[in-house]
């Protein structure tokens, strides 16, 4: 399956600003073509690319003030299977994290899923989150976590993924958060999904059901949204004035969200 992805951002920088962008496809994905352009008031900028142990590619840039336009595009081919869990991963992805308060949700998870294990548990958590949260743009803010989503029963993909990850960790299943390009997603945007480690492999879990998992393209991987934000900045303020995401696939699969699928 051939996927084509892109992102376009326009930002007003109110002063000299340090920015970190997480918009490039994972280093584990082979690209047929790729471009990344950073232009401040008509002048090209040269960011520094950093790659972490999970294959997340970050572009670090100090620039401003002025209008910064960032364009990224890639065509990607079929990737290899994701790397297996190691012992450090297991420790990290079982711990509660800033937005996935699995320790606070443990009594709830044990009550809701008293006996399920393995893939049955993963499916049960996915179905519960899907059925009990209402997809509602604009109701959550950047500081809301899984516990807030459980109480309000509303949110967007970020909130669905956080609650899914937290419930799985509360039931002793290593779980992590991934940002992705998602062909078939409507409305189009950056997308967030969970991954659960069962039977020696990572399996992608999308509790929103808004895009086929088979066509997803990994951008970044981490404990929660704090690790994979598409943009973070320090020093001066910046304001995102325009954001346009595209993601297409030459074949768009039909996904019933019940069979196990891996995200490379």
C-alpha positions, 0 to 999 in steps of 0.5 A: 500500500502506497501512502502520501501524507503532508502537513502545512502550518503557518505560525506567527512568532512573536519573538525569537522562539525555540520550536520542536516539530514532530511531523515527519514519518517515523525513521522506521518507514521507508520513504519513496519521496520526502521534503521538509521546508521551513520558511521565515518571512520568505527566507529558508531556515535549516532545522536540526533533525533529531531521532530518538530510540523509538524512531521518532524524528524531531525537527528543532529550529530557533527562529523569529520573530515573523511568519513561519511557514512549514511544509512537510510531504512524504510518500511512504511504502510498506514498513517492517513490523514494529520492534518487540518490547524490551524490558525497559519498554515494559517498565516504562509503558506499565507506569502511569504518566502525565495524561494516562493516570492508570494508578487512579483508574485501576479500581475502575478498570478492575471493575469494568474488566474483571476477568478478561486477558490478552486480546479479549481484554484489549478488545473489551477496553477498546469497545468500552471507550468507543461506546462510552465516550462521545467524539466532541471537538473543542471540549477538552484542553491540552492539560486534560488526561484520561481521568478527565475523559472518563468523568466527562465522557467526551473528547477527541482522538487524543482523549480516546487514546489516553483513556484506552492506554490508561485502562490497559496499563491499569490491567497490567498490559503495557500500552503506549500512545502514537501520533499518526497520519490517517488516510480515510480520517474525516475530518482530516487532521493529525490522529492519535491511537493507542498500542497494546503489547500482547502475545509478544507484539504491539497491536494498534487500538483506535477507539474512535473507529474513525480511520482504518488501522491498516493505512495508518502512518506512524509519526511518533511514539511515547507514553502519552501526548506529552511525548509526541506533540506535533509542535512544542516551543519555548521562549517567545509566544507563537500562534498557529494561524493555519494547519492543513493535513492530508493523508491518502492511500492508493487502497483504503482498507475496510476495518471492522476494528475487531481483528488484531492489526499492527502499526509499524 
